Amino acid sequence: MKKEDLHGYVPAIATPFNERGEIMEDAFADLFEFLISRGASSICIAGDNGESWALSALERGRLVRLAKDCSKGRVNVMAGISAPTIEASVAYINAAEENGADALLSMPQTYVLKATDAELMNRFDQVSAATKLPLVLYNSPRRMGFSLTVDQIERLHNSHNIIGIKESQRDFFHHTHLLARLGEKISVMTGPCHYIMPAFGLGAKGFIATGPEFTDLMPSHMAKVAAGAPEHTYRHAHYQLTVLYELLMGTATWPASFKAALNLIGQPAGVPRDPVMAATPADIDRIKRSFDQLGISYL
């Protein structure tokens, strides 16, 4: 996978679990096909939506293999490898490589909530030493406890096989300077979905975000809308993305609301795995009310 291959709509797929916490492979395959039908150019396994914290290395490898089998070369498959320890990340790397992943998505050491510059660089030195696959950085201050700076991102790119970044910093100062300096060197992918439309205007290549799969606009068409659609179409798309993001992030414990919303539109996401509990009837009613407001059909 090359920088040029990382663009457009790159969803992080949910991992469907049944009530016993078992992976439902047929449901996963159905979700995979749904995302391709919505215009996905690549699909990410074991991201936040996939409940990466609840997946073993063996399960990640199994999901990557299933994704590759479902894809049949139609889309690239990216695998999340973020972990607090390098030992865990290497186990995830090995599972991804052995099962045919095309790229790896990695935060710095997660849950440590702080990393010196030396610790940060050392982590990616170790990750790069463990794989020949291209890397996509994941900058998520909410989950890391700190943010990568533009200087650090540039140094990591210069030193490692980094083709892009999922940028979840909620600061347009940061986005502006990142895109101005590195927008032609790496593929900058937006994280928060309410940043998608404005970020395209600043030069983002696409998005790895939650929410676009529910909109009435094809996610794969959002770049065209941002580039030249009538103002009312742009504003409608941005409003839908904003309200969906607020709804999904503000209801139940992540990703219970996301899975409930997928189930409502007929996509078999199952339930979350322990320790997350399924959305309550009140949560589901809230999702339905928002869907009614946004004109989104559901079962």
C-alpha positions in Angstrom: 0.0 0.0 0.0 1.3 3.4 -1.0 0.5 7.0 0.1 -1.6 7.4 -3.1 -3.8 4.4 -2.1 -4.8 6.1 1.2 -7.7 8.4 0.3 -11.4 8.9 0.4 -13.6 6.9 2.7 -11.7 4.5 4.9 -14.1 3.2 7.6 -13.0 1.4 10.8 -15.3 -1.7 10.7 -17.2 -2.9 13.8 -16.4 -6.3 15.1 -19.8 -8.1 15.5 -20.0 -10.1 18.7 -22.9 -12.2 19.9 -24.2 -12.3 23.5 -21.5 -14.8 24.4 -18.8 -12.5 23.2 -18.0 -14.6 20.1 -17.1 -13.1 16.8 -19.9 -13.5 14.2 -17.9 -14.0 11.0 -21.0 -14.0 8.7 -22.1 -10.7 10.1 -18.5 -9.3 9.7 -18.6 -10.3 6.0 -22.0 -8.6 5.6 -20.7 -5.4 7.2 -17.6 -5.5 5.0 -19.8 -5.7 1.9 -22.0 -2.8 3.2 -18.9 -0.6 3.6 -17.7 -1.4 0.1 -21.2 -0.6 -1.2 -20.8 2.9 0.4 -17.6 3.5 -1.5 -14.8 2.5 0.9 -11.4 2.6 -0.7 -9.8 0.7 2.3 -11.1 -0.8 5.5 -9.5 -0.7 8.9 -9.7 -3.8 11.2 -9.2 -3.5 14.9 -9.7 0.2 15.2 -11.7 2.0 17.9 -15.0 0.9 16.2 -13.7 -2.6 16.1 -13.2 -2.7 19.9 -9.5 -3.2 19.5 -9.0 -3.3 23.3 -11.1 -6.5 23.5 -9.3 -8.4 20.6 -6.4 -10.8 21.1 -3.6 -11.0 18.5 -5.1 -14.3 17.3 -8.5 -12.7 16.8 -7.0 -9.7 15.0 -5.2 -12.0 12.6 -8.4 -14.0 12.0 -10.3 -10.8 11.2 -7.6 -9.6 8.8 -7.7 -12.9 7.0 -11.5 -12.8 6.8 -11.3 -9.2 5.5 -8.8 -10.2 2.8 -11.0 -13.1 1.8 -14.0 -10.8 1.6 -12.1 -8.1 -0.3 -10.8 -10.2 -3.1 -8.5 -7.3 -4.0 -11.3 -4.7 -4.2 -10.0 -2.7 -1.2 -6.9 -2.5 0.9 -7.0 -3.9 4.5 -5.4 -1.9 7.3 -4.9 -3.4 10.8 -4.7 -1.5 14.1 -1.6 -2.4 16.2 -1.8 0.2 19.0 -0.9 -1.0 22.5 0.7 0.2 25.7 3.7 -2.2 25.3 5.9 -2.9 22.3 5.5 -6.6 23.0 1.8 -6.4 22.4 2.2 -4.2 19.3 4.7 -6.7 17.8 2.2 -9.5 18.4 -0.4 -7.5 16.6 2.0 -6.7 13.8 2.9 -10.4 13.3 -0.8 -11.4 13.3 -1.5 -8.7 10.7 1.4 -9.6 8.5 0.8 -13.3 8.6 -2.8 -12.8 7.4 -2.1 -10.4 4.6 -2.7 -6.8 5.9 -1.7 -4.1 3.5 -0.8 -1.4 6.1 -0.7 -0.9 9.9 -2.4 1.9 11.9 -0.6 2.9 15.1 -0.9 5.4 17.9 2.1 6.0 20.1 2.1 3.9 23.3 -1.5 4.0 24.4 -2.9 4.5 27.9 0.5 5.7 29.2 -0.9 9.2 28.9 2.4 10.8 28.4 5.5 10.2 26.3 8.7 12.2 26.1 10.1 12.9 22.7 12.7 10.2 23.2 10.1 7.6 24.2 7.9 8.5 21.3 10.7 8.1 18.7 11.9 4.9 20.4 8.4 3.4 20.1 8.3 3.9 16.4 11.9 2.8 15.9 10.8 -0.5 17.5 7.6 -0.7 15.5 9.4 -0.1 12.2 12.1 -2.6 13.1 9.3 -5.2 13.5 7.7 -4.8 10.1 8.2 -3.9 6.4 4.5 -2.9 6.0 3.7 0.8 5.6 2.5 2.7 8.7 -0.3 5.1 9.2 0.0 7.2 12.3 -3.0 7.8 14.6 -3.0 11.0 16.5 -5.7 10.8 19.1 -5.1 13.1 22.0 -8.2 11.8 23.8 -6.8 8.3 23.9 -3.1 9.1 24.2 -3.3 11.8 26.8 -1.1 14.0 24.6 -0.9 15.2 20.9 1.8 14.6 18.3 3.1 17.9 17.2 3.6 18.8 13.5 7.4 18.7 14.1 7.2 15.2 15.5 4.9 13.9 12.7 7.4 15.3 10.2 10.4 13.6 11.9 8.5 10.3 12.1 7.7 10.5 8.4 11.3 11.3 7.6 12.6 8.3 9.6 10.1 5.6 8.9 7.8 4.1 6.2 4.9 6.3 7.1 2.4 6.9 4.3 -0.3 8.8 6.2 -2.0 9.8 9.4 -5.4 9.6 10.9 -5.6 13.0 12.5 -8.0 13.3 15.4 -6.7 16.5 16.9 -9.6 18.8 17.5 -7.8 22.0 16.7 -7.9 23.7 13.3 -4.6 25.5 14.0 -3.0 22.0 14.1 -4.8 20.8 11.0 -3.9 23.9 9.1 -0.2 23.7 9.8 -0.1 19.9 9.3 -1.7 20.1 5.9 0.4 23.1 4.8 3.7 21.4 5.7 3.0 17.7 5.1 -0.1 17.5 3.0 1.9 16.5 -0.1 4.3 14.2 1.7 1.8 12.0 3.6 -1.9 11.3 3.2 -3.7 13.3 5.9 -7.0 11.6 6.8 -9.5 13.3 9.1 -10.7 11.6 12.2 -13.6 13.4 13.8 -16.4 13.3 11.3 -17.6 16.9 11.9 -14.1 18.0 10.6 -14.5 16.1 7.3 -16.0 18.8 5.1 -13.8 21.7 6.2 -10.7 19.5 6.2 -11.2 18.7 2.6 -11.0 22.4 1.9 -7.6 22.5 3.6 -6.2 19.7 1.6 -7.1 16.5 3.5 -7.1 13.4 1.3 -9.9 11.6 3.0 -11.2 10.4 6.4 -11.1 7.5 8.8 -14.2 8.5 10.7 -17.4 7.3 12.3 -20.8 8.5 11.1 -20.5 8.9 7.3 -21.9 5.4 6.8 -25.3 6.7 8.1 -25.6 9.8 6.0 -27.9 10.1 3.0 -24.8 11.2 0.9 -22.5 8.5 -0.4 -19.3 8.9 1.8 -17.2 8.4 -1.3 -18.7 11.5 -2.8 -18.0 13.9 0.1 -14.7 15.2 -1.4 -16.6 16.3 -4.5 -19.3 17.9 -2.4 -16.6 19.8 -0.4 -14.9 20.9 -3.7 -17.8 22.3 -5.6 -21.3 21.3 -4.6 -24.0 23.9 -4.0 -23.8 25.5 -0.6 -27.0 23.9 0.7 -25.6 20.4 -0.2 -22.3 21.2 1.7 -24.2 22.6 4.7 -26.6 19.6 4.8 -23.7 17.1 4.7 -21.8 18.9 7.4 -24.8 19.2 9.6 -25.6 15.5 9.3 -22.0 14.6 10.1 -22.0 16.9 13.1 -25.2 15.7 14.6 -24.3 12.1 14.0 -21.0 12.5 15.7 -22.6 14.2 18.8 -25.2 11.4 18.9 -22.8 8.5 18.6 -20.2 9.9 21.0 -22.7 11.1 23.5 -24.9 8.0 23.9 -24.1 4.9 26.0 -20.5 3.7 26.2 -18.5 3.6 23.0 -19.1 1.7 20.7 -22.5 0.6 22.0 -24.4 3.4 20.2 -22.5 2.8 17.0 -23.5 -0.9 17.0 -27.1 -0.1 17.9 -27.2 2.4 15.0 -25.8 -0.1 12.6 -28.4 -2.7 13.7 -31.1 -0.1 13.2 -30.2 0.3 9.5 -30.1 -3.4 9.0 -26.4 -4.0 9.4 -25.5 -6.9 11.7 -23.2 -5.3 14.3 -24.2 -7.5 17.2 -23.4 -6.2 20.7 -20.3 -4.9 22.4 -17.9 -7.2 24.2 -17.4 -7.0 27.9 -16.9 -4.6 29.7 -19.1 -2.5 27.5 -22.8 -3.1 27.8 -25.3 -2.8 24.9 -27.3 0.3 24.3 -30.5 0.5 26.4 -34.0 0.9 25.0 -33.8 4.6 26.0 -30.5 4.9 24.1 -32.0 3.3 21.0 -35.0 5.7 21.2 -32.6 8.6 21.3 -30.9 7.3 18.2 -34.2 6.9 16.4 -35.3 10.4 17.2 -32.0 11.8 15.8 -32.4 9.6 12.7 -35.9 11.0 12.2 -34.6 14.5 12.5 -31.9 13.8 10.0 -34.1 11.9 7.6 -32.2 8.6 8.0 -34.3 5.5 7.4 -34.1 2.6 9.9 -35.9 -0.7 10.6 
